Amino acid sequence: MTKRIVLAYSGGLDTSVAVKWLQQELGAEVIALAADVGQGGDFEAVRSRALAAGAVEAIVDDCREEFAREYCGPALAANALYEGKYPLVSSLSRPIIAKHLVAAARAHGATAVAHGCTGKGNDQVRFEVSTRALAPDLEIIAPVRVWGMTREDCIAYAAKHEIPLTVSKEKLYSIDENLWGRAIECGEMEDPWVAPPQDVYALTRATRTDPVEMVIAFEAGVPVSVDGRAMPLAELITRVGETAGAFGYGRIDMVENRRVGIKSRETYEAPGALALVTAHRDLEDLTLERDLHHEKARLEPRWAELVYDGLWFSPLKQALDAFVQSSQRHVTGEVRLRCEAGRCFPVGRRSPESLYDYNLATYDAADAFRHSDAEGFVRIWGLGVQTWAARQGGSG
C-alpha cells in the first residue's frame, strides 16, 4: 500500500520542494494542507503550486477566525511577549496548523505528517511536539533536516522540476505572516549589525502623519469593537494593525534565544498585536486587584515561554490558561489609544468594573481616605526593618 503523508504546505520554497522530494525519495502520495491563518495571498495559486509539484490533493483550511479566537485571544489575555519583546507571531500559528494536519491525516488515512522546517529553527519543535501531543501514533517527517540542500540548491531543484516559486537567488528573504504579525528572516539581516532594509517591511510603512486616536472596547479581556463598531476578532486585529502600522509602529528587531540553543537575529512587525497588548495591559491596570495583577505579571513570561517552546498542548500551559482566563472576568471597558509617528500609547481608559476610586485617590476636598489610619499602618509595616536596624543593621 502506498504511503500517505500530509504535508504542512505554505506555498513557499521549502514546502514546494518537499512535495516533490517526498514523492521521489519515499514513493509517497502527498496531500498538501495549507492553513489560512491570515497571511493573505492567492490560495488558489497555492493549491495549483502544490498540485504542480506533485501533490495528489491540495487542501486549504480557512482558520482565520479560529486562530484569532482560540490562539491570538489567549495570547492577548496573557500579554504574551517572549523575552519581553516578541508577541509569538509564528509560535501561535504552529499548534493550530498541527491540529489541522492531524485532522487531515485522520480524514485521508495518512500514517505520517511532514513539515518544511530546518534543524536550526523553533518551528520543528512546535510542529512535532504539538503533533505528538495530539496523535502520538503518527510518524513525523522533516525533509529539510535530511536532504542536505542549501537554499540556492532548493531554488535550482524547483527550477529543474518546474515548480513555480516566488523567491529568487537575488532576494532570499523568508517571510512568515499571519493575523498576529509578520516575521522576516535571511539575507543581510543574518548580520545583527546590519539594519533591516526598508523594503522588507509591509505592515509598518509610515503613510500617515497626523495623529489619530482609536477606542478599543474589551469584554472579559477580549477586544470586541473599535470606535464603537463591533467586529469579529480576526477583523478587529487587522483593523487595529492597519491603523497603528500606518504610523510606522510595530517593528521589532532583536537577538532572540531559540529553543535549540542558538541566538538568532530576528525581525518582526506586529502593529496589531503590540497595540492590543498595550491597550489590554492598560485596562488591566484599572480593573485587576493588586495581588492578582502582580502574580499575573510574574506568570505571563512563563506562558509566553511555553508557547514559544512548542508546549501549547501541555498540562502546565492548560493550568496557566485556567489562571489567565479567571483573571479576565472583570477586564471589561474601553481604552483610548493615540497613534503618532512611530508610537501607539494609551491616553485614556474607563470601565464599569474599575477599581479606581476618585474619592480615595484625590487630594482635593472630596478626599475620603482616612489619613489618621496611615500612621499605625506604616509603623507596623516597617516594624521588622526597624527591629533589624536597631539590633543588627548598624551603620553598614
matplotlib code that plots the C-alpha trace (Angstrom):
import matplotlib.pyplot as plt

x = [0.0, 1.4, 2.4, 0.3, 1.8, 0.0, 2.4, 2.1, 2.2, 2.9, 3.4, 7.0, 10.3, 11.0, 7.5, 7.1, 10.4, 9.3, 6.2, 8.4, 11.1, 8.7, 7.2, 10.5, 12.5, 9.8, 7.4, 4.6, 1.4, 1.5, -1.5, -0.7, -2.5, -2.4, -3.8, -5.1, -4.2, -4.4, -1.2, -3.1, -2.3, -3.9, -4.8, -5.9, -2.4, -1.1, -3.2, -2.1, 1.5, 1.1, -0.5, 2.1, 4.8, 3.2, 0.6, -2.3, -4.5, -4.2, -6.4, -6.9, -8.4, -9.7, -8.5, -8.6, -11.4, -10.4, -6.8, -8.0, -10.4, -8.5, -4.9, -4.4, -7.1, -5.4, -2.1, -3.6, -5.1, -1.7, 0.0, 2.4, 5.8, 8.6, 11.7, 9.6, 9.5, 8.2, 4.4, 4.7, 3.7, 4.9, 4.8, 1.0, 0.2, 2.1, -0.2, -3.3, -1.6, -0.6, -4.2, -5.4, -2.6, -3.7, -7.3, -6.4, -4.3, -7.2, -9.6, -7.4, -5.9, -2.4, 0.2, 2.6, 2.7, 5.6, 6.8, 9.3, 11.3, 15.0, 17.0, 18.1, 14.7, 12.0, 9.1, 10.3, 9.8, 6.4, 5.1, 6.4, 5.6, 2.1, 1.6, 2.8, 0.6, -2.5, -1.6, 1.3, 0.9, 1.6, 5.1, 6.7, 9.0, 11.2, 12.7, 14.7, 16.6, 17.9, 18.1, 21.3, 20.3, 21.1, 18.5, 20.2, 20.1, 16.4, 15.8, 17.7, 15.8, 12.5, 13.5, 14.5, 11.1, 9.2, 7.8, 6.6, 8.1, 8.0, 11.7, 14.9, 18.6, 18.8, 16.1, 16.5, 14.1, 11.9, 8.6, 6.1, 2.9, -0.5, -3.1, -0.9, 2.1, 4.9, 8.4, 11.2, 14.4, 17.5, 19.6, 21.6, 19.6, 21.6, 24.2, 23.0, 24.9, 23.2, 19.9, 17.0, 16.4, 13.2, 11.8, 11.3, 8.5, 4.9, 2.7, 4.6, 5.2, 4.6, 1.8, 0.1, 1.5, -1.5, -2.0, -5.2, -7.0, -9.0, -11.1, -10.8, -13.6, -13.0, -15.4, -13.8, -10.4, -11.4, -11.4, -14.9, -15.1, -13.1, -14.5, -17.9, -18.0, -18.4, -16.5, -15.2, -11.8, -9.9, -11.2, -10.5, -6.9, -6.4, -8.2, -6.1, -2.9, -3.7, -4.3, -1.2, 1.1, 0.3, 2.4, 5.4, 4.6, 5.1, 8.6, 10.8, 14.5, 16.0, 18.6, 16.4, 17.3, 15.9, 14.8, 17.5, 20.2, 21.4, 21.0, 19.3, 18.7, 15.0, 13.0, 9.2, 6.4, 3.3, 1.4, -2.0, -0.6, 1.5, -1.2, -3.8, -1.4, -0.7, -4.4, -5.2, -2.4, -3.7, -7.2, -5.9, -4.1, -7.6, -9.5, -7.3, -6.8, -3.2, -2.0, -3.8, -2.2, 1.3, 1.0, -0.3, 2.6, 5.0, 3.3, 3.0, 6.6, 6.3, 3.1, 5.0, 8.0, 5.8, 4.2, 7.5, 8.9, 6.1, 4.2, 0.8, -0.8, 0.8, -0.5, 1.3, 0.1, -3.5, -3.2, -1.9, -4.7, -7.2, -5.5, -5.4, -9.0, -10.1, -8.2, -10.1, -13.6, -13.6, -11.3, -14.2, -14.1, -12.5, -9.0, -8.2, -5.0, -3.2, -1.2, 1.5, 4.9, 6.4, 4.3, 1.0, 0.1, -2.9, -4.3, -7.5, -9.3, -12.6, -14.5, -17.7, -15.5, -12.9, -11.2, -10.1, -12.0, -11.7, -12.7, -9.8, -7.3, -7.9, -6.2, -9.0, -11.9, -13.7, -10.8, -12.4, -9.2, -8.7, -5.3, -5.2, -5.1, -1.8, 0.5, -0.2, -0.2, 3.2, 4.7, 3.6, 4.6, 8.1, 8.4, 10.5, 13.0, 13.1, 13.9, 16.6, 18.2, 18.2, 19.7, 21.7, 21.8, 24.5, 26.0, 26.8]
y = [0.0, 3.4, 5.6, 8.7, 11.8, 15.1, 18.0, 21.4, 23.4, 27.1, 27.5, 28.7, 27.3, 24.5, 23.0, 23.2, 21.3, 18.9, 17.8, 16.5, 15.2, 13.1, 11.7, 10.9, 9.7, 7.9, 7.0, 8.6, 10.2, 13.7, 15.6, 19.3, 21.2, 25.0, 26.7, 30.2, 32.0, 35.5, 35.5, 36.7, 35.8, 33.8, 30.4, 29.1, 29.8, 28.0, 24.9, 25.0, 25.2, 22.2, 20.1, 21.2, 20.0, 16.5, 16.6, 14.1, 16.6, 20.2, 21.4, 24.9, 25.3, 28.7, 29.0, 32.8, 33.2, 30.0, 31.3, 34.7, 33.4, 30.3, 31.4, 35.1, 35.8, 33.7, 35.3, 38.7, 37.8, 36.6, 39.8, 37.3, 38.7, 36.2, 37.8, 40.9, 41.8, 39.2, 38.6, 35.0, 35.6, 32.3, 30.4, 30.9, 29.5, 26.3, 24.5, 25.3, 24.1, 20.9, 20.4, 20.6, 18.4, 15.7, 16.1, 15.8, 12.7, 11.0, 12.0, 10.8, 7.7, 9.0, 7.4, 10.4, 14.1, 16.3, 19.9, 22.1, 23.3, 23.3, 21.7, 25.1, 26.6, 26.6, 25.6, 22.0, 21.8, 23.4, 21.2, 17.9, 18.4, 19.5, 16.6, 14.1, 15.6, 15.2, 12.0, 10.0, 7.3, 9.4, 9.4, 12.8, 13.5, 16.6, 16.6, 19.8, 18.2, 15.3, 16.4, 18.5, 21.2, 24.8, 27.5, 28.0, 24.2, 24.2, 27.0, 25.0, 21.9, 23.7, 25.0, 21.6, 20.2, 23.2, 24.1, 27.8, 29.9, 33.5, 33.7, 34.2, 34.0, 37.8, 38.2, 35.5, 36.6, 34.1, 35.6, 34.1, 36.1, 35.7, 37.8, 38.5, 39.8, 39.1, 37.5, 38.3, 36.2, 35.5, 37.7, 40.5, 40.5, 37.5, 40.0, 41.6, 44.8, 45.5, 47.5, 45.7, 47.2, 49.3, 47.2, 44.1, 45.9, 45.6, 46.2, 49.2, 51.5, 55.1, 56.5, 58.9, 61.9, 63.5, 61.8, 59.7, 58.2, 54.9, 53.5, 49.7, 48.1, 44.8, 42.3, 39.9, 40.5, 40.1, 43.1, 43.4, 46.8, 49.7, 53.2, 51.7, 49.4, 45.7, 43.2, 39.6, 39.3, 38.5, 41.6, 43.7, 42.6, 43.6, 46.9, 47.9, 46.8, 48.8, 52.0, 51.6, 50.3, 53.3, 55.4, 53.1, 51.5, 47.8, 46.9, 44.6, 44.0, 41.6, 38.9, 36.1, 32.9, 30.0, 26.8, 24.8, 26.8, 29.4, 33.1, 34.4, 37.9, 38.2, 41.0, 41.2, 43.7, 43.2, 46.5, 45.0, 42.6, 45.2, 47.8, 45.4, 44.2, 47.8, 48.5, 45.3, 45.9, 49.4, 48.1, 45.5, 48.3, 49.7, 46.5, 43.9, 43.7, 44.4, 40.9, 39.2, 41.8, 41.3, 37.5, 37.5, 39.7, 37.1, 34.3, 36.0, 35.4, 31.7, 31.4, 33.0, 30.8, 27.6, 28.7, 29.7, 26.3, 24.4, 23.4, 24.7, 21.3, 20.7, 20.3, 23.4, 25.6, 24.3, 25.2, 28.6, 29.1, 28.5, 31.1, 33.7, 33.0, 33.5, 36.8, 38.2, 38.1, 41.9, 43.1, 45.0, 48.5, 50.9, 52.1, 55.1, 54.7, 57.6, 56.8, 59.2, 58.8, 55.5, 55.4, 54.0, 54.6, 54.9, 58.3, 57.2, 54.3, 53.6, 50.6, 49.7, 47.3, 49.9, 49.6, 53.2, 55.3, 59.0, 59.8, 57.7, 58.8, 62.6, 65.2, 67.7, 68.3, 65.1, 63.1, 60.2, 58.5, 58.2, 59.7, 59.0, 55.3, 55.7, 56.3, 52.9, 51.1, 52.5, 51.8, 48.1, 47.6, 48.8, 47.2, 44.3, 46.5, 48.9, 46.0, 44.7, 48.1, 48.6, 45.1, 44.1, 46.8, 49.1, 51.8, 49.4]
z = [0.0, -1.0, 2.0, 2.5, 4.0, 4.9, 4.4, 6.1, 2.9, 2.8, -0.9, -0.3, -1.4, 1.1, 1.2, -2.6, -3.0, -0.2, -2.1, -5.0, -2.7, -0.6, -3.8, -5.3, -2.3, -0.4, -3.1, -1.1, -2.0, -0.7, 0.5, 0.8, 3.6, 3.6, 6.6, 6.1, 9.3, 7.9, 5.8, 2.7, -0.8, -3.6, -2.1, -5.5, -6.7, -3.6, -4.4, -8.0, -7.0, -4.7, -7.4, -9.9, -7.5, -7.4, -4.6, -5.1, -3.3, -2.0, 0.8, 2.1, 5.5, 6.5, 10.1, 10.5, 13.0, 14.9, 15.0, 16.3, 18.9, 20.2, 19.8, 19.5, 22.1, 24.8, 23.9, 24.3, 27.7, 28.8, 27.4, 25.9, 24.8, 24.5, 26.2, 26.7, 23.0, 20.6, 20.5, 19.4, 15.8, 14.3, 17.6, 17.8, 14.3, 14.6, 17.1, 15.1, 11.9, 13.7, 14.8, 11.2, 10.0, 12.4, 11.4, 7.7, 8.4, 10.1, 7.3, 4.5, 6.1, 6.3, 8.6, 8.6, 8.6, 7.3, 7.7, 5.9, 9.0, 9.3, 12.1, 13.4, 13.9, 16.6, 14.3, 14.1, 17.8, 17.7, 14.9, 16.2, 19.9, 19.1, 16.7, 19.3, 21.9, 19.6, 17.8, 19.3, 16.6, 13.6, 12.0, 11.6, 8.6, 8.2, 4.7, 5.1, 8.0, 5.9, 2.2, 2.6, 0.1, 0.6, -0.2, -3.6, -4.2, -3.5, -6.0, -8.6, -7.7, -8.1, -11.5, -12.6, -11.7, -13.0, -9.6, -9.7, -6.8, -5.6, -4.5, -6.4, -5.7, -5.6, -2.8, -0.3, 2.4, 4.3, 5.3, 7.7, 8.2, 9.9, 11.6, 14.6, 12.6, 10.2, 10.6, 8.2, 8.0, 5.9, 3.6, 5.0, 8.2, 9.4, 10.4, 13.7, 13.0, 9.6, 9.8, 8.1, 4.6, 4.4, 1.6, 3.8, 5.8, 4.7, 7.7, 9.2, 6.3, 7.5, 5.4, 7.9, 9.8, 11.5, 14.9, 15.4, 18.3, 18.4, 21.2, 21.8, 23.9, 25.8, 27.3, 29.8, 28.3, 24.7, 22.3, 20.7, 19.0, 17.6, 17.8, 18.7, 15.8, 16.8, 14.6, 14.7, 16.4, 13.2, 11.5, 14.6, 14.8, 11.2, 11.7, 14.7, 12.9, 9.8, 11.9, 14.1, 11.3, 9.1, 11.6, 11.4, 14.7, 15.5, 14.4, 16.4, 15.8, 18.4, 19.1, 20.2, 22.2, 20.2, 21.9, 20.1, 21.9, 19.4, 19.3, 16.2, 14.9, 14.2, 12.6, 13.1, 12.5, 14.6, 14.9, 15.7, 18.3, 20.1, 20.1, 21.5, 24.2, 25.1, 25.4, 27.3, 29.8, 30.4, 31.1, 33.5, 35.4, 36.1, 36.8, 38.4, 42.1, 43.2, 44.2, 41.2, 38.9, 40.3, 40.2, 36.6, 35.6, 37.0, 35.2, 31.8, 30.7, 31.6, 29.5, 26.5, 27.0, 27.0, 23.7, 22.2, 23.1, 21.4, 24.5, 23.6, 24.3, 27.7, 31.2, 32.6, 29.7, 30.3, 34.0, 33.3, 30.8, 33.6, 35.8, 33.0, 32.0, 35.6, 35.8, 32.9, 34.4, 35.2, 32.4, 30.7, 29.5, 26.9, 26.2, 24.0, 22.1, 20.4, 17.3, 16.0, 14.3, 15.4, 18.6, 19.9, 23.5, 25.9, 26.7, 28.5, 30.0, 31.6, 32.9, 34.7, 36.7, 37.6, 40.9, 40.7, 43.3, 42.7, 46.3, 47.6, 45.0, 45.0, 47.1, 46.9, 49.1, 48.1, 49.7, 51.6, 52.6, 56.4, 56.8, 60.5, 59.8, 58.0, 60.9, 62.6, 59.3, 58.3, 61.7, 61.7, 58.1, 58.9, 62.3, 61.1, 59.3, 62.3, 64.7, 62.4, 62.0, 65.8, 66.6, 63.6, 61.0, 62.4, 60.3, 57.5]

ax = plt.figure().add_subplot(projection="3d")
ax.plot(x, y, z, "-o")
ax.set_aspect("equal")
plt.show()
